[in-house]
Amino acid sequence: MWHGREALLVAITGDLDLDNVAPLDETLRKAAEDGVARVVVDLSAVTFADSAAVNVLLQAHTALGPALRLATPSAVLERLFTLTGLDTVLPLHDSVTKALDAEPSAPLGTDGGDREG
């Protein structure tokens, strides 16, 4: 189990699109600026996502590096990530607990997460 100095858990519900992705973007940017050791985004309750949401997640992945962990993507996001190939790029985990406990030095993406490729 990982025991670090801090972790931020962000739970997203409903639609994640151009009209409402700004708070997530701001939260993830602030976490990167503050050097938060772990940022876990729980995506289990996302009902819709568009390219704006994908862009925010990709920018966060670049800014946060191994600190970013995406947990339990909803069926909508699973499909989006698979169709776009992002399931091999983004740090996806099957649960919030697994995302928190994953080793920071592990490679990100399908091979470094705990998901079957």
VMD Tcl script that builds the backbone (N, CA, C; Angstrom):
set m [mol new atoms 351]
animate dup $m
set s [atomselect $m all]
$s set {name element resname resid chain x y z} {
  {N N MET 1 A 0.846 -1.183 0.000}
  {CA C MET 1 A 0.000 0.000 0.000}
  {C C MET 1 A 0.886 1.239 0.000}
  {N N TRP 2 A 0.477 2.245 -0.750}
  {CA C TRP 2 A 1.249 3.471 -0.873}
  {C C TRP 2 A 0.963 4.395 0.299}
  {N N HIS 3 A 2.000 4.934 0.890}
  {CA C HIS 3 A 1.862 5.914 1.965}
  {C C HIS 3 A 2.688 7.134 1.585}
  {N N GLY 4 A 2.051 8.110 0.972}
  {CA C GLY 4 A 2.738 9.321 0.558}
  {C C GLY 4 A 2.341 10.487 1.429}
  {N N ARG 5 A 2.843 11.639 1.054}
  {CA C ARG 5 A 2.561 12.803 1.887}
  {C C ARG 5 A 1.176 13.377 1.654}
  {N N GLU 6 A 0.607 13.153 0.458}
  {CA C GLU 6 A -0.719 13.682 0.215}
  {C C GLU 6 A -1.316 13.070 -1.043}
  {N N ALA 7 A -2.645 13.118 -1.118}
  {CA C ALA 7 A -3.352 12.672 -2.316}
  {C C ALA 7 A -4.613 13.513 -2.440}
  {N N LEU 8 A -4.995 13.758 -3.677}
  {CA C LEU 8 A -6.210 14.497 -3.961}
  {C C LEU 8 A -7.131 13.552 -4.715}
  {N N LEU 9 A -8.359 13.373 -4.222}
  {CA C LEU 9 A -9.352 12.553 -4.888}
  {C C LEU 9 A -10.417 13.473 -5.468}
  {N N VAL 10 A -10.632 13.376 -6.778}
  {CA C VAL 10 A -11.621 14.190 -7.480}
  {C C VAL 10 A -12.647 13.238 -8.065}
  {N N ALA 11 A -13.916 13.377 -7.664}
  {CA C ALA 11 A -14.988 12.532 -8.188}
  {C C ALA 11 A -15.834 13.352 -9.154}
  {N N ILE 12 A -16.004 12.826 -10.358}
  {CA C ILE 12 A -16.759 13.516 -11.402}
  {C C ILE 12 A -18.087 12.798 -11.603}
  {N N THR 13 A -19.189 13.558 -11.690}
  {CA C THR 13 A -20.497 12.972 -11.957}
  {C C THR 13 A -21.161 13.703 -13.110}
  {N N GLY 14 A -21.966 12.970 -13.870}
  {CA C GLY 14 A -22.726 13.566 -14.957}
  {C C GLY 14 A -21.880 13.789 -16.195}
  {N N ASP 15 A -22.266 14.793 -16.974}
  {CA C ASP 15 A -21.587 15.107 -18.224}
  {C C ASP 15 A -20.271 15.829 -17.972}
  {N N LEU 16 A -19.292 15.505 -18.777}
  {CA C LEU 16 A -17.981 16.149 -18.726}
  {C C LEU 16 A -17.709 16.656 -20.134}
  {N N ASP 17 A -18.118 17.918 -20.374}
  {CA C ASP 17 A -18.027 18.467 -21.726}
  {C C ASP 17 A -17.607 19.928 -21.686}
  {N N LEU 18 A -17.595 20.552 -22.848}
  {CA C LEU 18 A -17.139 21.937 -22.981}
  {C C LEU 18 A -17.840 22.873 -22.004}
  {N N ASP 19 A -19.111 22.629 -21.736}
  {CA C ASP 19 A -19.886 23.514 -20.864}
  {C C ASP 19 A -19.521 23.403 -19.391}
  {N N ASN 20 A -18.925 22.280 -18.977}
  {CA C ASN 20 A -18.682 22.131 -17.544}
  {C C ASN 20 A -17.342 21.480 -17.170}
  {N N VAL 21 A -16.389 21.459 -18.083}
  {CA C VAL 21 A -15.107 20.839 -17.792}
  {C C VAL 21 A -14.130 21.798 -17.097}
  {N N ALA 22 A -14.433 23.084 -17.080}
  {CA C ALA 22 A -13.509 24.077 -16.500}
  {C C ALA 22 A -13.138 23.805 -15.035}
  {N N PRO 23 A -14.083 23.441 -14.163}
  {CA C PRO 23 A -13.679 23.186 -12.768}
  {C C PRO 23 A -12.675 22.030 -12.641}
  {N N LEU 24 A -12.860 20.985 -13.438}
  {CA C LEU 24 A -11.894 19.883 -13.412}
  {C C LEU 24 A -10.539 20.368 -13.902}
  {N N ASP 25 A -10.534 21.117 -14.986}
  {CA C ASP 25 A -9.298 21.665 -15.528}
  {C C ASP 25 A -8.580 22.508 -14.482}
  {N N GLU 26 A -9.299 23.389 -13.815}
  {CA C GLU 26 A -8.707 24.250 -12.788}
  {C C GLU 26 A -8.148 23.435 -11.629}
  {N N THR 27 A -8.890 22.432 -11.199}
  {CA C THR 27 A -8.453 21.588 -10.088}
  {C C THR 27 A -7.175 20.837 -10.433}
  {N N LEU 28 A -7.119 20.274 -11.637}
  {CA C LEU 28 A -5.937 19.512 -12.044}
  {C C LEU 28 A -4.731 20.420 -12.273}
  {N N ARG 29 A -4.960 21.612 -12.822}
  {CA C ARG 29 A -3.858 22.569 -12.995}
  {C C ARG 29 A -3.289 23.005 -11.646}
  {N N LYS 30 A -4.168 23.269 -10.695}
  {CA C LYS 30 A -3.749 23.689 -9.350}
  {C C LYS 30 A -2.957 22.566 -8.667}
  {N N ALA 31 A -3.432 21.332 -8.833}
  {CA C ALA 31 A -2.718 20.198 -8.245}
  {C C ALA 31 A -1.312 20.089 -8.819}
  {N N ALA 32 A -1.175 20.310 -10.129}
  {CA C ALA 32 A 0.147 20.263 -10.757}
  {C C ALA 32 A 1.027 21.388 -10.221}
  {N N GLU 33 A 0.474 22.584 -10.117}
  {CA C GLU 33 A 1.235 23.724 -9.593}
  {C C GLU 33 A 1.688 23.493 -8.155}
  {N N ASP 34 A 0.817 22.864 -7.370}
  {CA C ASP 34 A 1.116 22.627 -5.958}
  {C C ASP 34 A 1.988 21.400 -5.726}
  {N N GLY 35 A 2.223 20.619 -6.766}
  {CA C GLY 35 A 3.051 19.431 -6.626}
  {C C GLY 35 A 2.402 18.319 -5.828}
  {N N VAL 36 A 1.103 18.160 -5.969}
  {CA C VAL 36 A 0.395 17.098 -5.250}
  {C C VAL 36 A 0.963 15.745 -5.673}
  {N N ALA 37 A 1.244 14.888 -4.703}
  {CA C ALA 37 A 1.902 13.613 -4.962}
  {C C ALA 37 A 1.028 12.613 -5.712}
  {N N ARG 38 A -0.241 12.596 -5.442}
  {CA C ARG 38 A -1.184 11.699 -6.108}
  {C C ARG 38 A -2.477 12.447 -6.388}
  {N N VAL 39 A -2.946 12.348 -7.624}
  {CA C VAL 39 A -4.235 12.914 -8.008}
  {C C VAL 39 A -5.030 11.790 -8.647}
  {N N VAL 40 A -6.085 11.368 -7.963}
  {CA C VAL 40 A -6.939 10.295 -8.462}
  {C C VAL 40 A -8.269 10.909 -8.887}
  {N N VAL 41 A -8.622 10.695 -10.148}
  {CA C VAL 41 A -9.883 11.194 -10.680}
  {C C VAL 41 A -10.808 9.991 -10.849}
  {N N ASP 42 A -11.877 9.970 -10.052}
  {CA C ASP 42 A -12.877 8.902 -10.111}
  {C C ASP 42 A -13.857 9.241 -11.223}
  {N N LEU 43 A -13.858 8.439 -12.282}
  {CA C LEU 43 A -14.671 8.687 -13.465}
  {C C LEU 43 A -15.867 7.742 -13.566}
  {N N SER 44 A -16.190 7.049 -12.498}
  {CA C SER 44 A -17.222 6.017 -12.544}
  {C C SER 44 A -18.624 6.553 -12.819}
  {N N ALA 45 A -18.886 7.810 -12.503}
  {CA C ALA 45 A -20.238 8.360 -12.666}
  {C C ALA 45 A -20.346 9.341 -13.832}
  {N N VAL 46 A -19.381 9.321 -14.746}
  {CA C VAL 46 A -19.437 10.192 -15.923}
  {C C VAL 46 A -20.406 9.580 -16.931}
  {N N THR 47 A -21.380 10.382 -17.374}
  {CA C THR 47 A -22.406 9.884 -18.294}
  {C C THR 47 A -22.169 10.297 -19.740}
  {N N PHE 48 A -21.312 11.297 -19.956}
  {CA C PHE 48 A -20.993 11.775 -21.293}
  {C C PHE 48 A -19.669 12.518 -21.221}
  {N N ALA 49 A -18.871 12.413 -22.282}
  {CA C ALA 49 A -17.626 13.171 -22.367}
  {C C ALA 49 A -17.367 13.535 -23.815}
  {N N ASP 50 A -16.830 14.723 -24.034}
  {CA C ASP 50 A -16.513 15.162 -25.392}
  {C C ASP 50 A -15.012 15.439 -25.511}
  {N N SER 51 A -14.631 16.022 -26.634}
  {CA C SER 51 A -13.210 16.274 -26.885}
  {C C SER 51 A -12.613 17.260 -25.880}
  {N N ALA 52 A -13.416 18.154 -25.338}
  {CA C ALA 52 A -12.904 19.083 -24.323}
  {C C ALA 52 A -12.462 18.312 -23.081}
  {N N ALA 53 A -13.228 17.313 -22.701}
  {CA C ALA 53 A -12.873 16.490 -21.545}
  {C C ALA 53 A -11.592 15.710 -21.821}
  {N N VAL 54 A -11.494 15.133 -23.011}
  {CA C VAL 54 A -10.290 14.390 -23.394}
  {C C VAL 54 A -9.079 15.314 -23.354}
  {N N ASN 55 A -9.233 16.514 -23.873}
  {CA C ASN 55 A -8.139 17.478 -23.879}
  {C C ASN 55 A -7.669 17.803 -22.460}
  {N N VAL 56 A -8.605 18.020 -21.554}
  {CA C VAL 56 A -8.248 18.318 -20.166}
  {C C VAL 56 A -7.488 17.151 -19.546}
  {N N LEU 57 A -7.949 15.931 -19.790}
  {CA C LEU 57 A -7.271 14.760 -19.220}
  {C C LEU 57 A -5.876 14.584 -19.807}
  {N N LEU 58 A -5.727 14.820 -21.098}
  {CA C LEU 58 A -4.403 14.720 -21.714}
  {C C LEU 58 A -3.459 15.801 -21.201}
  {N N GLN 59 A -3.953 17.018 -21.048}
  {CA C GLN 59 A -3.122 18.094 -20.501}
  {C C GLN 59 A -2.714 17.786 -19.066}
  {N N ALA 60 A -3.647 17.230 -18.288}
  {CA C ALA 60 A -3.331 16.861 -16.904}
  {C C ALA 60 A -2.293 15.746 -16.874}
  {N N HIS 61 A -2.412 14.810 -17.794}
  {CA C HIS 61 A -1.442 13.716 -17.884}
  {C C HIS 61 A -0.040 14.279 -18.148}
  {N N THR 62 A 0.055 15.263 -19.014}
  {CA C THR 62 A 1.334 15.906 -19.308}
  {C C THR 62 A 1.843 16.690 -18.097}
  {N N ALA 63 A 0.957 17.453 -17.469}
  {CA C ALA 63 A 1.359 18.314 -16.355}
  {C C ALA 63 A 1.680 17.534 -15.080}
  {N N LEU 64 A 0.909 16.500 -14.802}
  {CA C LEU 64 A 1.060 15.773 -13.544}
  {C C LEU 64 A 1.952 14.536 -13.651}
  {N N GLY 65 A 2.128 14.031 -14.854}
  {CA C GLY 65 A 2.941 12.832 -15.019}
  {C C GLY 65 A 2.419 11.684 -14.194}
  {N N PRO 66 A 3.308 10.974 -13.513}
  {CA C PRO 66 A 2.887 9.787 -12.760}
  {C C PRO 66 A 2.008 10.091 -11.545}
  {N N ALA 67 A 1.833 11.353 -11.206}
  {CA C ALA 67 A 0.930 11.682 -10.092}
  {C C ALA 67 A -0.534 11.484 -10.473}
  {N N LEU 68 A -0.861 11.575 -11.766}
  {CA C LEU 68 A -2.250 11.447 -12.215}
  {C C LEU 68 A -2.643 9.987 -12.333}
  {N N ARG 69 A -3.798 9.667 -11.772}
  {CA C ARG 69 A -4.370 8.327 -11.850}
  {C C ARG 69 A -5.862 8.472 -12.142}
  {N N LEU 70 A -6.342 7.811 -13.180}
  {CA C LEU 70 A -7.757 7.823 -13.517}
  {C C LEU 70 A -8.359 6.504 -13.060}
  {N N ALA 71 A -9.421 6.592 -12.267}
  {CA C ALA 71 A -10.003 5.393 -11.668}
  {C C ALA 71 A -11.413 5.121 -12.184}
  {N N THR 72 A -11.686 3.856 -12.343}
  {CA C THR 72 A -13.008 3.328 -12.673}
  {C C THR 72 A -13.761 4.117 -13.744}
  {N N PRO 73 A -13.194 4.225 -14.941}
  {CA C PRO 73 A -13.925 4.951 -15.985}
  {C C PRO 73 A -15.264 4.287 -16.266}
  {N N SER 74 A -16.293 5.115 -16.442}
  {CA C SER 74 A -17.627 4.614 -16.751}
  {C C SER 74 A -17.614 3.914 -18.101}
  {N N ALA 75 A -18.695 3.220 -18.426}
  {CA C ALA 75 A -18.799 2.528 -19.720}
  {C C ALA 75 A -18.643 3.505 -20.875}
  {N N VAL 76 A -19.185 4.711 -20.721}
  {CA C VAL 76 A -19.057 5.748 -21.754}
  {C C VAL 76 A -17.591 6.088 -21.984}
  {N N LEU 77 A -16.856 6.289 -20.915}
  {CA C LEU 77 A -15.444 6.633 -21.043}
  {C C LEU 77 A -14.608 5.444 -21.494}
  {N N GLU 78 A -14.951 4.251 -21.028}
  {CA C GLU 78 A -14.251 3.051 -21.503}
  {C C GLU 78 A -14.306 2.998 -23.025}
  {N N ARG 79 A -15.491 3.199 -23.579}
  {CA C ARG 79 A -15.668 3.151 -25.034}
  {C C ARG 79 A -14.865 4.265 -25.709}
  {N N LEU 80 A -14.964 5.485 -25.181}
  {CA C LEU 80 A -14.231 6.613 -25.745}
  {C C LEU 80 A -12.720 6.370 -25.714}
  {N N PHE 81 A -12.217 5.915 -24.576}
  {CA C PHE 81 A -10.783 5.671 -24.442}
  {C C PHE 81 A -10.320 4.553 -25.375}
  {N N THR 82 A -11.128 3.522 -25.520}
  {CA C THR 82 A -10.768 2.409 -26.403}
  {C C THR 82 A -10.779 2.845 -27.865}
  {N N LEU 83 A -11.834 3.548 -28.279}
  {CA C LEU 83 A -11.944 3.981 -29.672}
  {C C LEU 83 A -10.824 4.939 -30.079}
  {N N THR 84 A -10.382 5.770 -29.157}
  {CA C THR 84 A -9.350 6.754 -29.460}
  {C C THR 84 A -7.934 6.260 -29.172}
  {N N GLY 85 A -7.812 5.100 -28.546}
  {CA C GLY 85 A -6.505 4.574 -28.180}
  {C C GLY 85 A -5.955 5.152 -26.889}
  {N N LEU 86 A -6.737 5.976 -26.233}
  {CA C LEU 86 A -6.263 6.595 -24.993}
  {C C LEU 86 A -6.142 5.594 -23.846}
  {N N ASP 87 A -6.767 4.437 -23.998}
  {CA C ASP 87 A -6.636 3.412 -22.961}
  {C C ASP 87 A -5.199 2.902 -22.857}
  {N N THR 88 A -4.393 3.167 -23.867}
  {CA C THR 88 A -2.985 2.770 -23.815}
  {C C THR 88 A -2.071 3.927 -23.414}
  {N N VAL 89 A -2.645 5.105 -23.270}
  {CA C VAL 89 A -1.863 6.298 -22.953}
  {C C VAL 89 A -2.136 6.783 -21.532}
  {N N LEU 90 A -3.403 6.850 -21.156}
  {CA C LEU 90 A -3.779 7.393 -19.856}
  {C C LEU 90 A -3.621 6.348 -18.753}
  {N N PRO 91 A -3.309 6.801 -17.538}
  {CA C PRO 91 A -3.096 5.893 -16.405}
  {C C PRO 91 A -4.424 5.434 -15.806}
  {N N LEU 92 A -4.996 4.359 -16.345}
  {CA C LEU 92 A -6.307 3.864 -15.935}
  {C C LEU 92 A -6.175 2.755 -14.897}
  {N N HIS 93 A -7.070 2.800 -13.907}
  {CA C HIS 93 A -7.077 1.797 -12.837}
  {C C HIS 93 A -8.517 1.359 -12.579}
  {N N ASP 94 A -8.660 0.114 -12.136}
  {CA C ASP 94 A -9.976 -0.481 -11.926}
  {C C ASP 94 A -10.710 0.026 -10.687}
  {N N SER 95 A -10.009 0.650 -9.771}
  {CA C SER 95 A -10.655 1.158 -8.558}
  {C C SER 95 A -9.864 2.346 -8.016}
  {N N VAL 96 A -10.520 3.109 -7.191}
  {CA C VAL 96 A -9.850 4.241 -6.544}
  {C C VAL 96 A -8.723 3.726 -5.657}
  {N N THR 97 A -8.971 2.652 -4.935}
  {CA C THR 97 A -7.949 2.095 -4.051}
  {C C THR 97 A -6.718 1.661 -4.836}
  {N N LYS 98 A -6.931 0.969 -5.950}
  {CA C LYS 98 A -5.794 0.534 -6.771}
  {C C LYS 98 A -5.052 1.734 -7.349}
  {N N ALA 99 A -5.782 2.780 -7.703}
  {CA C ALA 99 A -5.139 3.992 -8.222}
  {C C ALA 99 A -4.272 4.643 -7.153}
  {N N LEU 100 A -4.771 4.687 -5.944}
  {CA C LEU 100 A -4.002 5.277 -4.846}
  {C C LEU 100 A -2.781 4.437 -4.494}
  {N N ASP 101 A -2.923 3.118 -4.576}
  {CA C ASP 101 A -1.859 2.222 -4.147}
  {C C ASP 101 A -0.816 1.929 -5.219}
  {N N ALA 102 A -1.088 2.279 -6.471}
  {CA C ALA 102 A -0.162 1.964 -7.558}
  {C C ALA 102 A 1.185 2.638 -7.307}
  {N N GLU 103 A 2.246 1.939 -7.635}
  {CA C GLU 103 A 3.589 2.472 -7.457}
  {C C GLU 103 A 3.829 3.643 -8.409}
  {N N PRO 104 A 4.391 4.743 -7.932}
  {CA C PRO 104 A 4.634 5.899 -8.797}
  {C C PRO 104 A 5.656 5.633 -9.884}
  {N N SER 105 A 6.539 4.682 -9.686}
  {CA C SER 105 A 7.563 4.417 -10.688}
  {C C SER 105 A 7.081 3.483 -11.790}
  {N N ALA 106 A 5.889 2.894 -11.627}
  {CA C ALA 106 A 5.359 1.973 -12.641}
  {C C ALA 106 A 5.030 2.745 -13.907}
  {N N PRO 107 A 5.288 2.158 -15.075}
  {CA C PRO 107 A 4.918 2.817 -16.322}
  {C C PRO 107 A 3.418 3.051 -16.365}
  {N N LEU 108 A 3.021 4.133 -16.981}
  {CA C LEU 108 A 1.605 4.455 -17.066}
  {C C LEU 108 A 0.975 3.786 -18.266}
  {N N GLY 109 A -0.350 3.795 -18.305}
  {CA C GLY 109 A -1.080 3.211 -19.422}
  {C C GLY 109 A -1.457 1.775 -19.130}
  {N N THR 110 A -1.819 1.043 -20.140}
  {CA C THR 110 A -2.320 -0.319 -19.976}
  {C C THR 110 A -1.315 -1.210 -19.264}
  {N N ASP 111 A -0.031 -1.143 -19.625}
  {CA C ASP 111 A 0.956 -2.013 -19.031}
  {C C ASP 111 A 1.276 -1.657 -17.586}
  {N N GLY 112 A 1.149 -0.384 -17.212}
  {CA C GLY 112 A 1.509 0.032 -15.870}
  {C C GLY 112 A 0.345 0.063 -14.922}
  {N N GLY 113 A -0.868 0.098 -15.435}
  {CA C GLY 113 A -2.055 0.089 -14.583}
  {C C GLY 113 A -2.397 -1.328 -14.210}
  {N N ASP 114 A -3.612 -1.521 -13.719}
  {CA C ASP 114 A -4.007 -2.848 -13.329}
  {C C ASP 114 A -5.125 -3.374 -14.211}
  {N N ARG 115 A -5.189 -2.878 -15.432}
  {CA C ARG 115 A -6.226 -3.256 -16.367}
  {C C ARG 115 A -5.654 -4.205 -17.407}
  {N N GLU 116 A -6.500 -5.101 -17.865}
  {CA C GLU 116 A -6.113 -6.036 -18.915}
  {C C GLU 116 A -6.026 -5.309 -20.239}
  {N N GLY 117 A -5.026 -5.570 -21.074}
  {CA C GLY 117 A -4.853 -4.914 -22.347}
  {C C GLY 117 A -5.285 -5.748 -23.431}
}
mol reanalyze $m
mol bondsrecalc $m
mol representation Tube
mol addrep $m
